[in-house]
Amino acid sequence: MALGDLPAEHRADTGRTVLVAGTAAIGGFLFGFDTAVINGAVGAVRETFDPSSLLLGLSVAAALLGSATGAWFAGPLANRLGRVRVMVIAAAVFFVSGLGSGLAFSIYDLAFWRFVGGMGVGAASVIAPAYIAEISPARIRGRLGSLQQLAIVFGIFVALLIDFALATYAGGAAEPMWFGLPAWRWMLLSLMVPALAYGTLAMQLPESPRFLVGKGRTAEAKAVTMRYIGGDVDAKVEEIRRTLALERRLSMADLRGPTLGLLPIVWVGILLSVFQQFVGINVIFYYSTVLWQAVGFSERDSFAITVITSVTNIVTTLIAIATIDRLGRKPLLLIGSAGMTVSLGALAYSFGTAPIVAGEPMLSEVMGPVALVAANLFVVFFGLSWGPVVWVLLGEMFANRIRAQALAVAVAAQWIANFVVSTTFPVLQDLGLAFAYGLYTFFAALSFLFVLRRVPETKGKELEAM
């Protein structure tokens, strides 16, 4: 049989599709890099500017408010300008924020630049999963959608590794390095490198078939569909045209429904995003260095523990990518919720039973290893499930006609929830680590019940069938 006689789905270039999806997922790398690189700088920022616990939390989490803002406007902007152009804009904004953050002269200035960078990260966090879902065949869409989370955790790992290397080279995060700038400033200046890479690579990406159809560029849409998705190209493009005809007449008002003013599926997306953050995962990646120091570990050991945790996160995300299209989305979420509940409960117990020395719990020779194992098991269960699966579901669970608007709302909710958790942790830490981790345990248990009753399975379904 000649190549031209083969069904279209066999002619789609799967390797090229994976490469394109991976490039788009670099937006997730920016997300992970930005959220983690501050980890190594927190202690030095506190020493440099001497802010209150609340103000320190606000400066760390300012990027998350910016991300919520960027996520909110990214969907409509992507429908107007295209997915690829929004990625390039996001990279440029992120680049500028890295420069401003590294040269900040006050805690308020630092918070402003992190807010600006967050806008770029938020936009990328909406566009990447939507673009990947729109460019991927249904049979591998779950695995390709998981690349977003893999990029996030890899960004976290690289950022923490850079923090560790710079702090070790300088002799501490607050110690001076090149041009007299302390190591923590170089940590933040390093944000410019992945931003430049993302912007450069994004300009090489093909535009989404759905955007091309929406702009009347049907021939281009068919070419992209044939090359990256395959199948009955004419039928797919016609189905996209039909659903987008409805989408053009929609606005945020069309998300209204009978359940507290919104459609039930929109609430599912919002609550998935909120639970992903309310289990406290980003406390591990924003504050773990100062957290482990607070309970008795040295600065060097605290950095090393954080890097090891990030490697664990990468490995478990790879496992999720390998299993998500076989096991399905819902089973992975349930496994993750159960595991997180147990491991977070163990952390809360470890901190709750530790004696208080100088106002902080001091882990014993027995409870120290227990806490370390529990923290890493928490990351394992999160990386296997809620980390990648939520991004996959958000990219595919909404009907075509409301996807852009619903995704923007859900991701904005995720950033706001992240902001709440990140801002309140220094205050909760003052109240007691056992209380903080007990609260995260409660939300992990609640997430199990939510998934069991409300989350739909989307494995193997075409986007047009949602």
N, C-alpha and C positions, 0 to 999 in steps of 0.2 A: 504493500500500500504506500503510495506517495505521501509526502508530508502534507501536501495540499488537500489530501483526502481525509486527513485525520480530523476528529472532532476538535472544535476550537479550544475546549478546555485543555487538550493535550498540547496545544501550541503555546499556551501561556507560559511565559518564562518565570518559573517559580523562583529560581535563584535571583533573578533581577528584582522580583517583587519583595523578596526578603531583604535585599540590599536597600531598596527604596524605603521600606518600612523601618529598617534599622536607622537610616539617616534621619527620618522624621522623628524617631524616638529620641534623638539627641536632645530634643526639648525636655524630655524627662531627665536626661543627664544634667541639664542646667538646674532643674528643680532639685535633684539630689545634691548636687555640688553646692548650691546656694544655701540649702537648709543645713548642710553638715559643716561647711567650712567655718561657720560662726562658732561651732562647738569649741574648737581650739582657741578661739579668741575671747570667749566670754570672760574667763578669769582676768585676762590682761585688760579688757575693756573696763571691767569693774575697778581694777587697780588704777587705770589711767584717768577715768572720768568720775569715779566714786559716786555712782548713781544709787538711788534706793532700789530695793528688790523689785518693786513694781515697775520702775522706770527701766531697769535692766531688762526685765521681761518684755517690756514694750519695744525696746530697741532691737532685741533678738527677733521678736515676732512682727515687727513693722512690715517686713517683706511679705508676710502672709496677708495683711490687709491689702497691700498692693496687688498680691496675687488674686485675691477675691475680686478686686476691681478689674484687673486685666482679664480674668476669666469671664466676667459678666459681659464685657463688651467684645470679646474675641469672636463669639459666634456670629453676631450680626456683621462685624467687620470682615470676617472671612467670607461671608456670603456676598459681600460687596466687592472686596478686593481680590479674593482668592485665598486658598489655604497657604500656598507657598509664600505669597507676599507678606502675610501676617507673621509667618515664621521668621522671615528676614527682619521685619520691623522689631519683633520680640528680641532677636539676637542683638540688634543695635541698642535697644533700650538697656538690655542687660549689661552690655559692654560699658556703657556710660556709668551705670550704677556701680560697677566694680571699681572704676577709677575713683568715683566720689567717695565710696565707702572706705577705701584704703587710705584716703587722704583726709578723712573726717577730722574736724577740729573740736567737736563736742558730741555728747551723747545724742543731742537733738539732730545735729547734722548727720550723724551715722544713721539714725532712725529714718530720716528723710530719704537718704540714698538707698537704703534697704527697701523702703516702700517703692521707690522708682524701679529698682531691679525686680521686685516682686510683680510689678505689672507685666514685665516681659515674661517672667516665669509662668504667671497665671494664664497669659494668652497662649503660650506654648503648651501648657497642660491641657487646654481645651482642644486645640487644633490637632495635636499629635494623635490622640486616640481616635478622633473623628476621621482624620485623614487616613490613618492606618486601616480603620474599618472600611472606608470607602474604596481603598485601593487593593483590598485583599479578597481572595476566593474564600467562600464560606467554610470549606473543608480545613483550612489552616488559619482562619481568622483569629481564633482564640490564642494560638501560639504567637502569631504576629502582634496581636494586641498586647500580649504579655511583654513584648519587647520594651514597651513604655516603662513598666515597673523594673525590668532588668536594667534599663538605662538609668533609672532613678537610683537603684541600689549601687550600681557601678559608680555613679556620680558621687554618692555618699562615701564609698570606699576611697576613691581618688582624692576627694577633699580631705578626708581624715588622714590619709597617708601623707598628703602635702603638709597638713598641720603638724603631724608627728615629726616629719623630716625637718621642717623649718624650726620648730621648737627645740628639737635635739641639736641642730646645727648652731642655733643662737644661744643655747643653754637655758631656754625658757621663753614662753610666748611674749613676755614683756621686754626681753633683752634686745639690744640694737643689732641690726644687720646692715645690709648694703645701704649706702647713702644716709646712714644714721637712723633709718626707719626701723622700729621694733618689728619683731617677727610677726606679730598679730596683724600688722598693716599689710605685710607681704602676703599673708594668708588671704586677705580680702582682695588685694590687687590681682591675685591669681584668677579671680572670677573672669577677667577679661579674656583669658586664653580660650576656654570652651565657648564663650560667646562668639568670638571671632570664627572659630571652627564651625559652629552651628550656622552662622549667617552665610559663610562661604559655601558649605555643602548644601544648604537648603535651596540656594539659587540653581542647583543642578537638578532638582526634583521635577517630575512631571506634575501637572495640575490634576486635581481630583476629577474623575469623570462626572460626578454630580455637579460640581461647579461649572464645568465646561458645558454640560447640557443646559444648565440654568442660564448661561450666557449665549445660548444658541450656537455654540461651537460643536456641532454634532459630529463632524468628521474627526475632530481631535479627540472627542470623548470616545468614539468607537475605536480609534487607534490605541488609546491608553487602556481601554477595557480589554481589547484583544491581547495586548502585550502583557498585562499584569494580572488580569482576572480570568479571562478565557470564558468558555461557555458559549451560549447563543448570544452573540454580541448584540445583534439587532433587537432581540427581545429584552435584554437587560437595559439597553439604552432607552427603549420605549417605556419600560416600567419606571425608570428613573424620571423620564419626562412626565409621566402621568402623576407620580407622587410629588414632584417638584411644582407642578401646576397648582396643587393644593397649598404647598408650602409658601408660595409667593403671596398668598392672601392671608398668611398667618402673622401673628405678632405674639408678644409675651402674654397678651390677654387670652390667647387660645390655649394656654396651659391651665386655664381655670376649669375647675371641676367640682364635684359634689363633696369631696373630702377636705374639709377645712380650706376651701377655696381653690384647691388644685386637683388635677387629675391624679388618681391613685398611683399610676406608674411614675409620675413625677415625684410623689412623696417617697416612693421606694428608692429612687435615685438619690434624693436628698438624704434619706436616712442611711443608705449605704455609705455615703460620703462622711456623714457625721460619725457613725460608729467606727469607720476606719481610723478616725483621728482620736475619738474619745477613749480608745483603749490605751492611749498614751505612747504610741510607738515613737513619735518624734521627740518625746522627752529623752529617749535613749540617744537619739542622734544630735539633739541640740545641746543637751546638758550633761551627757554621761561623763565627760572628763571632769567637770567640777563635782558631779555627783559621787564618783568613785573616790575623788580626793576627800570629799566631805566625810566619807565613812572609813578613812584610814589609809588609802592607797597613795603612793607618791605620784607626782605629776607625770613622770615618765611612764610608770606602770599604768596610770589612768589612760594616757594616750594609746598605749599598746593594747589595752583591753578594748578600747573603742574601735581600733582598727580590726582586731580579731572579730568583733561583733559584726562589723560591716562585711567581712569576708563570709561569715555565716549567712548573712542576708543574701549575698550574691548566689551562694550555692543552693539555698532553698528556693530562690526565685527560678533558677534553672530547672529544678525539679518540677516546679509548678508549670513552667512552659512545656515540659515534656509530657505532663499528665492532663492538662486542662481540657484538651479536645477529646480525651478518652474518658476521664471520670466525670467531666461536666463542671459547671461553675458552682452550682448549689452544694454538692457534696464537699468540695474543697472548702467552701466558706464554713460549713458546719464543723468540719474537722478543725479548722483554724480557731473558731470561736471556743470550742471545748478545750483545746490545748492552751490557748491564751488565758482562759479563766483559771486553769490549774497553776500555770507558771506565774502569773501575776499574783495569785493568792499566796504562792510560796515566797515571792519577793516581799509582799506586805507583811507576812509572818516574820521573815528574817529581820526586817527593819523594826518591826513592832516589839520583838523580844530582845533587841540589842541594847546594852547599857548606854546611857547618855553621858558623853564625855565632852566638856566644853560646848554644850548645847547641841551636839550632833550625835546620832547613834554610832557606836563603834562596834563593827562586826567582829566576832570572835574568830579563832582559828577554824572553828567548825562552820559557823554561819557565813563566813566570808565566801568560801567555795560554794556553799548552797546558793547564796545570792547570785554569784557569777553564773552558775549553771542555770538557775531559774531565768535570769535576764537573757541568756543566750537561747534558751528553749522558747521563751516568749518571741524572740526574733525569728526563730525557726518556724514556729506555727504561723506567725504573721506573714513571713516570706512565702510560705507554702500556699497561702490562701488570700487573706484580705488585701495584701499588697498588690499583687498582679490582677486578681480576679475582679476587684472593684473597677479598675480601669478598663478591663475588657467589657464588663457589663455596661458601664456608662457609654462605651463606644457603640454598643450594639442593641441595647434593650429598648430604646425609644423608636417609635414609628418614624419613618422618613420625614413625614410632614411636620413633626415637632422636634426632630433631633437637635438641630442647632440651638433652639431656645431652651429645651429641657436640659441639654448637656451644660449649657452656660449656667443655668440655675443650680444644678447639682454640683458642679465643680466650684462655683462660688461658695456654696454651702460648705464644701470640704475645706476651702481655705479659711473660712470664718471659724469653723470648728478647730482647725489647726491653730489659728490665732488664739482662740480661747484657751486651749490646752497649754500652749507655749507661754502665754502671758501669765497664766495663773500658777505655773509650776513653782517659780521662786517663792511665791506666797505660800503655796501648799507645803513646800519644803520647810518653810519657817514653822508651819503648824505641825509638821511631822511627816516623814517619808512613809510611815505605815498608813497614815490616813490617805496620802496621795495615791499610793498603789492599791489601797483598798477600794478607792473610788474607781480606778481603772479596771479593777477586777469586776466590779459591779456592771460596768458597761460591756465588758467582754461577755459576761453571762447573758446580759440582755440581748446582745447581738445574736446569740444562738437562737433565742426564741423568735426574734424578728426574721431571720433567714428561714427558719422552719415554716413560718406561717405566711410570709409575704413575698419572698423573692422568687421570681420565675426562672425557669431554666431556659437558656437561649442556645445551647449547644447545637450546632449543625443547621440552624435556621438562616435563611437568606435575610439580608437587611430589609428587603421589600416585604417580607412576610411578618415583620414584627408588629 
